[in-house]
Amino acid sequence: MDAPQFADAGVREAVVTQLLARFGARASRAQALREHHSHGQNVTDAGLPDVVVFPHTTEEVAEIARLCHDARMPMVPFGAGSSLEGHVAAVHGGVSIDLTQMAQVLEVDADALDCRVQAGVTRVQLNNAVRGQGLFFPIDPGADATLGGMTATRASGTAAVRYGTMRDAVLGLTVVTADGRVVRTGTRARKTAAGLDLTRLFVGSEGILGFITEIQLRLWGLPETVEAAVCQFPDVASAVQVVISALQMGVPLARIELLDDVQMQACIAYSRLDEFRPLPTLFIEFHGSPAAVREQVETLEGLAADAGGSGFTWAARPEDRTRLWKARHEVTWANFAFRPGHAMIGTDACVPISRLAQCIAETGEDVARSGLAAPLAGHVGDGNFHLGILYDPASPGERAKAEALAEAVALRAIRLGGTCTGEHGIGRHRIHQLEAEHPEGIVLMRALKHALDPRGVMNPGKMVMA
């Protein structure tokens, strides 16, 4: 596929001038704002956009897209900026289209358990809006990401073992294509056999096919009873075996997270979890009726005891649960505090649950050989775990070791029948890993990209294009 030809300097300046005139205070070429929109939470080199625009409606996004498409001006969708794989860097300059001011919850139907939101609504905003109707949205990647960004990256998180990922939560979309057409996909029905599944095509497309501007989402009823627990183990293998046994027995866990001993050491210091020891630890949550939750709890306690688990600590009060899960979500900041002045590369391996113990054990051997600190935390209920590989950014040798370790983790996951990325996406970091994982499939992906964006202006340099 030929490399796209983008607008020259003169055309770019004309487009920027037109956008500044059209959108006034909602368009800016201020250096600080452009720098903020040049990167996510990742180590990829930044890419500075020529201008940042804040649309309020789907029609305004379509207007911007038509202008940029005609001028061959690159366009980059931007949400909360929490992406980890370089999705939002404007690697070829162009227009960063920030959707965070499209932040309206447009409709909630409590009887149908669904809602329609603009792309800039965050998951916390949505939950605040629907909690009073006895509903909640369970997809929880940790960061308070926008729902448009979560859809674009097919996000999941701590509750995926029970509630699935964004792939399972999205019923339909409003999409603006690269040339400015508005397309609505899906329906509010829970199933359909009507034609190609365009909704799933755009879920996980990472902004390379078009702009997601509205999302029709499933909601869930708030569970009658919620209990959380923490249990510690002598080694990672014992903790993983408890998870595998619970899943094989069909225990409907709402969340089950693993932190290894190094990660717990960092979290104990950062989040003041002084009641725990730096041992491999499971964070567990149960949802359901009081009787169902009690049965689940008893089953897990028995499995944990058989595996040498100890120190089961229960948190039934909301404030206690919040404290525990806040600590789990703060692992990134705990890691930076654990090694001040260090940078971090994250991994995102996801494997069949039957290969999880092997994958984690072999990864641990790699970490030991590297000599680097690499705390491990994972959504082990669905076979997904992350290393936070810490390295000195002033040391080229340490960065090379960190990158080699991350690459080994990704390729091992592929060899074991899994994926290089369970939830973070491909972005810029993982294009070659995607080629290794789907050598035939990437040919079709590139063909789809070319069919929907023949000028290559939608988020260029990401996922399928080097």
VMD Tcl script that draws the C-alpha trace (Angstrom):
set ca {
  {0.00 0.00 0.00}
  {1.41 3.39 -0.99}
  {2.15 5.88 1.77}
  {-0.52 8.58 1.99}
  {0.27 12.04 0.66}
  {-0.66 14.72 3.16}
  {-1.27 18.44 2.77}
  {1.78 20.66 2.29}
  {2.60 23.56 4.62}
  {0.56 26.09 2.71}
  {-2.57 23.95 2.64}
  {-2.17 23.11 6.32}
  {-2.00 26.78 7.21}
  {-5.13 27.46 5.19}
  {-7.03 24.67 6.97}
  {-5.89 25.89 10.39}
  {-6.96 29.44 9.54}
  {-10.38 28.23 8.42}
  {-10.89 26.18 11.59}
  {-9.84 29.06 13.83}
  {-12.32 31.34 12.07}
  {-15.14 28.77 12.17}
  {-14.79 27.58 15.77}
  {-13.40 30.66 17.50}
  {-12.46 29.90 21.11}
  {-13.13 26.21 20.47}
  {-10.08 25.98 18.20}
  {-6.53 26.75 19.27}
  {-2.95 26.51 18.11}
  {-1.54 27.45 21.53}
  {1.69 25.56 22.11}
  {0.75 24.25 25.57}
  {-2.58 22.89 24.35}
  {-0.98 21.26 21.32}
  {1.65 19.63 23.54}
  {-1.10 18.30 25.83}
  {-2.72 16.71 22.77}
  {0.54 15.26 21.45}
  {0.64 12.15 23.63}
  {-1.23 9.87 26.02}
  {0.05 8.12 29.13}
  {2.80 6.26 27.31}
  {6.49 6.34 26.42}
  {6.00 6.77 22.68}
  {7.54 9.90 21.26}
  {4.98 12.69 21.05}
  {3.42 13.98 17.84}
  {2.42 17.63 17.80}
  {-0.84 18.58 16.03}
  {-1.10 21.81 14.03}
  {-4.33 22.79 15.78}
  {-6.79 21.47 18.39}
  {-10.55 21.74 17.83}
  {-13.39 21.06 20.31}
  {-16.63 20.15 18.47}
  {-19.96 19.94 20.29}
  {-22.05 17.87 17.86}
  {-21.78 15.05 15.37}
  {-22.53 17.54 12.61}
  {-19.54 19.67 13.62}
  {-17.28 16.62 13.58}
  {-18.57 15.82 10.09}
  {-17.87 19.39 8.97}
  {-14.28 19.16 10.22}
  {-13.83 15.76 8.57}
  {-15.04 17.00 5.18}
  {-12.67 19.95 5.30}
  {-9.67 17.84 6.31}
  {-10.47 15.04 3.89}
  {-10.64 17.41 0.94}
  {-7.35 19.03 1.97}
  {-5.61 15.72 2.82}
  {-5.09 16.97 6.37}
  {-4.45 14.27 9.04}
  {-7.10 13.97 11.79}
  {-6.58 12.45 15.24}
  {-9.51 11.74 17.63}
  {-8.73 12.70 21.24}
  {-10.60 11.88 24.46}
  {-9.24 11.85 28.01}
  {-5.68 11.26 26.80}
  {-5.31 8.14 28.96}
  {-4.32 5.81 26.11}
  {-1.20 3.72 26.64}
  {-0.11 2.83 23.11}
  {0.35 6.17 21.37}
  {-3.16 6.30 19.89}
  {-3.53 10.09 20.21}
  {-0.13 11.29 19.02}
  {-0.37 13.38 15.85}
  {2.60 11.67 14.21}
  {1.99 13.50 10.92}
  {0.67 16.70 12.49}
  {-2.80 17.78 11.43}
  {-5.93 18.38 13.50}
  {-6.46 16.94 16.99}
  {-10.23 16.68 17.38}
  {-10.96 16.69 21.10}
  {-14.39 15.21 21.83}
  {-14.46 15.91 25.57}
  {-16.94 18.77 25.20}
  {-19.40 16.32 23.62}
  {-20.33 15.19 27.12}
  {-24.10 14.78 27.24}
  {-25.96 11.71 28.46}
  {-28.61 11.88 25.75}
  {-31.06 9.22 26.91}
  {-31.46 6.63 29.66}
  {-34.12 3.92 29.52}
  {-34.15 2.15 32.88}
  {-36.70 -0.43 31.73}
  {-34.65 -1.41 28.69}
  {-31.37 -1.20 30.62}
  {-29.68 0.98 28.01}
  {-28.58 4.53 27.34}
  {-27.21 6.77 24.59}
  {-24.27 9.07 25.29}
  {-21.98 11.41 23.44}
  {-18.39 10.24 23.06}
  {-16.95 12.66 25.61}
  {-18.95 11.32 28.56}
  {-16.67 9.50 30.99}
  {-17.54 6.26 32.74}
  {-17.71 8.05 36.11}
  {-20.04 10.71 34.70}
  {-22.31 8.00 33.31}
  {-22.44 6.11 36.59}
  {-23.24 9.33 38.47}
  {-26.09 9.95 36.01}
  {-27.71 6.50 36.26}
  {-27.07 5.45 39.87}
  {-30.26 7.12 41.07}
  {-32.26 4.83 38.78}
  {-30.68 1.71 40.30}
  {-28.35 1.18 37.34}
  {-24.63 1.12 36.72}
  {-22.10 0.75 33.92}
  {-19.49 -1.84 34.93}
  {-16.70 -1.52 32.36}
  {-13.86 -0.12 34.46}
  {-10.39 0.34 32.90}
  {-9.15 2.23 35.95}
  {-8.70 5.64 34.36}
  {-11.78 7.85 34.08}
  {-11.62 7.47 30.31}
  {-14.21 8.79 27.89}
  {-16.70 6.25 26.61}
  {-15.76 7.15 23.05}
  {-12.13 6.34 23.76}
  {-13.09 3.17 25.61}
  {-15.16 2.08 22.60}
  {-12.39 2.93 20.16}
  {-9.87 0.84 22.09}
  {-12.28 -1.98 23.05}
  {-11.43 -1.32 26.70}
  {-12.22 -3.66 29.58}
  {-10.72 -3.67 33.08}
  {-11.29 -5.14 36.49}
  {-14.91 -6.25 36.01}
  {-14.51 -7.93 32.61}
  {-14.57 -11.43 34.11}
  {-18.25 -10.90 35.01}
  {-19.54 -8.15 32.70}
  {-17.38 -8.46 29.60}
  {-15.65 -5.67 27.67}
  {-16.79 -2.71 25.59}
  {-17.39 -5.19 22.77}
  {-20.17 -6.69 24.89}
  {-21.56 -3.38 26.18}
  {-21.96 -1.46 22.90}
  {-25.28 -1.88 21.08}
  {-24.81 0.73 18.37}
  {-22.80 3.75 17.30}
  {-22.95 7.04 15.48}
  {-19.80 7.31 13.37}
  {-18.38 10.06 11.18}
  {-16.34 8.58 8.35}
  {-13.07 9.99 7.04}
  {-14.88 11.91 4.29}
  {-17.52 13.34 6.63}
  {-20.47 10.99 6.21}
  {-22.59 10.24 9.28}
  {-23.37 6.53 9.73}
  {-25.49 4.92 12.44}
  {-24.79 1.29 13.22}
  {-26.65 -1.30 15.29}
  {-29.97 -0.90 17.10}
  {-31.20 -1.03 20.68}
  {-32.07 -4.71 20.27}
  {-29.87 -7.16 22.16}
  {-29.26 -9.19 19.02}
  {-29.47 -8.72 15.27}
  {-28.71 -10.67 12.10}
  {-29.09 -7.67 9.79}
  {-26.08 -7.50 7.52}
  {-22.41 -7.08 8.35}
  {-21.68 -6.13 11.96}
  {-20.53 -2.55 11.40}
  {-20.75 -1.81 15.12}
  {-18.07 -4.38 15.92}
  {-15.97 -3.09 13.03}
  {-15.66 0.30 14.71}
  {-15.40 -1.01 18.29}
  {-11.65 -1.37 18.70}
  {-10.80 0.52 15.50}
  {-8.64 3.02 17.44}
  {-9.70 5.99 15.34}
  {-8.25 4.72 12.06}
  {-11.64 4.24 10.35}
  {-13.68 7.21 11.59}
  {-14.88 9.21 14.60}
  {-17.17 7.59 17.16}
  {-19.42 10.46 18.28}
  {-22.33 8.69 20.05}
  {-22.64 5.28 21.70}
  {-25.70 3.19 22.57}
  {-24.72 1.22 25.67}
  {-26.07 -1.59 27.80}
  {-26.56 -0.88 31.49}
  {-26.88 -3.27 34.42}
  {-28.92 -3.21 37.59}
  {-27.04 -2.40 40.77}
  {-26.37 -5.67 42.62}
  {-28.27 -6.24 45.84}
  {-25.14 -7.24 47.73}
  {-21.49 -6.35 47.08}
  {-18.62 -7.72 49.11}
  {-14.89 -7.45 48.52}
  {-12.04 -9.43 49.99}
  {-8.26 -9.60 49.91}
  {-6.33 -12.84 50.37}
  {-2.56 -13.33 50.36}
  {-0.56 -16.33 49.17}
  {2.95 -17.72 49.55}
  {3.59 -17.55 45.81}
  {2.01 -16.40 42.55}
  {1.38 -19.96 41.34}
  {-0.90 -20.68 44.31}
  {-2.92 -17.52 43.73}
  {-3.32 -18.28 40.02}
  {-4.47 -21.82 40.78}
  {-7.24 -20.46 43.00}
  {-8.46 -18.29 40.14}
  {-8.40 -21.18 37.68}
  {-10.23 -23.48 40.09}
  {-12.91 -20.86 40.81}
  {-13.56 -20.29 37.11}
  {-13.68 -24.01 36.37}
  {-16.26 -24.39 39.13}
  {-18.38 -21.63 37.60}
  {-18.11 -19.19 40.51}
  {-19.55 -15.91 39.09}
  {-16.80 -13.60 40.31}
  {-17.40 -9.91 39.67}
  {-13.71 -9.03 39.90}
  {-10.57 -10.98 40.71}
  {-7.26 -9.17 40.48}
  {-3.74 -10.42 41.13}
  {-0.88 -8.29 42.46}
  {2.50 -9.96 42.86}
  {4.81 -9.40 45.82}
  {6.67 -6.51 44.18}
  {3.44 -4.78 43.20}
  {2.09 -5.22 46.73}
  {5.28 -3.75 48.17}
  {4.78 -0.67 46.01}
  {1.06 -0.40 46.83}
  {1.54 -0.87 50.57}
  {3.91 2.09 50.60}
  {1.91 4.32 48.24}
  {-1.66 3.56 49.33}
  {-0.83 2.91 52.99}
  {-2.10 -0.66 53.02}
  {-0.18 -1.33 56.20}
  {-2.40 -4.23 57.24}
  {-1.02 -6.35 54.38}
  {2.31 -7.99 53.73}
  {4.30 -7.81 50.47}
  {3.03 -11.15 49.22}
  {1.15 -12.22 46.06}
  {-2.40 -11.05 46.68}
  {-5.86 -11.52 45.18}
  {-8.38 -8.68 45.27}
  {-11.84 -10.24 44.89}
  {-15.35 -8.84 44.59}
  {-18.69 -10.64 44.66}
  {-22.07 -9.36 43.38}
  {-25.52 -10.86 43.82}
  {-28.17 -11.69 46.38}
  {-27.03 -12.15 49.99}
  {-27.37 -15.94 49.72}
  {-25.53 -16.12 46.40}
  {-22.71 -13.93 47.65}
  {-22.36 -16.00 50.82}
  {-22.08 -19.17 48.73}
  {-19.44 -17.58 46.49}
  {-17.48 -16.37 49.51}
  {-17.47 -19.80 51.14}
  {-16.27 -21.42 47.93}
  {-13.40 -18.95 47.52}
  {-12.39 -19.23 51.15}
  {-12.16 -23.01 50.80}
  {-10.13 -22.81 47.60}
  {-7.81 -20.23 49.08}
  {-7.25 -22.25 52.26}
  {-6.37 -25.34 50.20}
  {-3.79 -23.26 48.28}
  {-2.14 -21.86 51.40}
  {-3.94 -18.52 51.33}
  {-4.12 -16.49 54.49}
  {-5.34 -13.22 55.89}
  {-8.75 -13.08 54.23}
  {-9.78 -9.46 54.84}
  {-13.40 -8.54 54.12}
  {-14.76 -5.18 53.05}
  {-18.55 -5.08 52.97}
  {-18.86 -1.34 53.68}
  {-18.71 0.85 50.55}
  {-15.93 3.03 51.95}
  {-13.76 -0.01 52.69}
  {-14.31 -1.43 49.20}
  {-13.53 1.94 47.68}
  {-10.26 2.07 49.57}
  {-9.20 -1.36 48.34}
  {-10.10 -0.77 44.70}
  {-8.60 2.71 44.79}
  {-5.32 1.08 45.79}
  {-5.66 -1.39 42.91}
  {-6.30 1.41 40.43}
  {-3.33 3.39 41.74}
  {-0.74 0.77 40.82}
  {0.76 2.97 38.09}
  {1.39 5.83 40.50}
  {2.58 3.38 43.13}
  {5.14 2.07 40.66}
  {6.48 5.53 39.86}
  {6.81 6.21 43.60}
  {8.50 2.82 44.01}
  {11.30 3.88 41.64}
  {11.38 7.71 41.65}
  {12.73 9.23 38.45}
  {12.06 6.08 36.42}
  {9.94 5.71 33.31}
  {7.66 2.73 32.71}
  {6.74 0.44 29.84}
  {3.54 -1.54 30.32}
  {2.68 -4.96 28.92}
  {-0.78 -6.32 28.18}
  {-0.54 -10.08 27.64}
  {-3.78 -12.07 27.62}
  {-3.79 -15.86 27.31}
  {-6.23 -18.75 27.67}
  {-6.83 -19.31 31.36}
  {-5.27 -22.79 31.06}
  {-1.95 -21.20 30.05}
  {-1.99 -18.35 32.53}
  {0.17 -20.01 35.20}
  {2.79 -20.99 32.61}
  {2.82 -17.55 31.05}
  {3.23 -15.75 34.38}
  {5.93 -18.18 35.58}
  {8.00 -17.83 32.41}
  {7.53 -14.08 32.49}
  {8.83 -14.03 36.06}
  {11.98 -15.79 34.87}
  {12.45 -13.13 32.19}
  {12.05 -10.37 34.77}
  {14.66 -11.96 37.05}
  {17.14 -12.22 34.17}
  {16.57 -8.60 33.15}
  {17.53 -7.21 36.56}
  {14.75 -4.62 36.26}
  {11.91 -3.92 38.66}
  {8.68 -4.99 36.94}
  {5.68 -5.22 39.29}
  {2.87 -7.46 38.02}
  {-0.86 -6.78 38.28}
  {-3.56 -8.48 36.31}
  {-7.19 -9.13 35.55}
  {-6.42 -12.79 35.96}
  {-10.05 -13.87 35.77}
  {-9.85 -13.44 32.01}
  {-6.18 -14.34 31.59}
  {-4.95 -10.75 31.28}
  {-1.96 -9.40 33.21}
  {0.35 -6.39 33.04}
  {3.96 -5.73 33.93}
  {4.97 -2.19 34.82}
  {8.59 -2.37 33.63}
  {10.56 0.42 35.31}
  {13.78 1.76 33.82}
  {16.07 4.75 34.08}
  {15.24 6.98 31.08}
  {18.80 8.37 31.16}
  {20.19 4.88 30.54}
  {19.87 3.62 26.93}
  {20.88 0.19 28.17}
  {18.04 -0.01 30.68}
  {15.48 1.18 28.14}
  {16.70 -1.48 25.69}
  {16.31 -4.13 28.41}
  {12.81 -2.88 29.22}
  {11.74 -2.95 25.58}
  {13.19 -6.44 25.10}
  {11.34 -7.69 28.18}
  {8.06 -6.20 26.97}
  {8.55 -7.75 23.55}
  {9.24 -11.18 25.07}
  {6.02 -10.99 27.11}
  {3.93 -10.13 24.04}
  {5.43 -12.81 21.81}
  {5.07 -15.46 24.52}
  {1.37 -14.63 24.87}
  {0.93 -15.09 21.11}
  {2.79 -18.43 21.18}
  {0.52 -19.65 23.98}
  {-2.59 -18.98 21.93}
  {-3.26 -15.52 23.35}
  {-2.78 -11.94 22.29}
  {-0.19 -9.21 22.62}
  {-2.88 -6.83 23.91}
  {-5.94 -7.78 25.91}
  {-7.26 -4.25 26.41}
  {-4.78 -1.45 25.63}
  {-4.87 -1.76 21.85}
  {-2.23 -1.60 19.11}
  {-1.63 2.11 18.59}
  {1.95 2.79 17.54}
  {3.75 0.39 19.88}
  {2.41 -2.93 18.72}
  {2.05 -2.81 14.94}
  {4.77 -5.42 14.44}
  {3.24 -7.57 17.19}
  {-0.12 -7.43 15.43}
  {1.62 -8.61 12.26}
  {3.06 -11.55 14.21}
  {-0.30 -12.36 15.81}
  {-2.42 -12.06 12.65}
  {-0.13 -12.31 9.61}
  {-3.02 -13.04 7.24}
  {-5.63 -10.98 9.04}
  {-3.62 -7.78 8.91}
  {-3.83 -7.86 5.11}
  {-7.62 -7.70 5.39}
  {-7.38 -5.00 8.08}
  {-5.28 -2.86 5.75}
  {-7.75 -3.43 2.93}
  {-10.61 -2.26 5.17}
  {-8.61 0.78 6.21}
  {-7.98 1.68 2.57}
  {-11.62 1.13 1.62}
  {-12.96 3.43 4.36}
  {-10.10 5.94 4.36}
  {-8.40 5.85 0.94}
  {-6.53 9.09 1.60}
  {-5.14 7.77 4.89}
  {-6.09 10.88 6.88}
  {-7.74 9.11 9.86}
  {-5.23 8.76 12.70}
  {-2.33 7.88 10.37}
  {0.60 5.81 11.59}
  {-1.48 3.64 13.93}
  {-2.51 -0.02 14.17}
  {-2.11 -1.23 10.59}
  {0.21 1.43 9.15}
  {3.86 1.83 10.10}
}
mol new
graphics top color blue
foreach p $ca { graphics top sphere $p radius 0.5 }
foreach p [lrange $ca 0 end-1] q [lrange $ca 1 end] { graphics top cylinder $p $q radius 0.2 }
display resetview
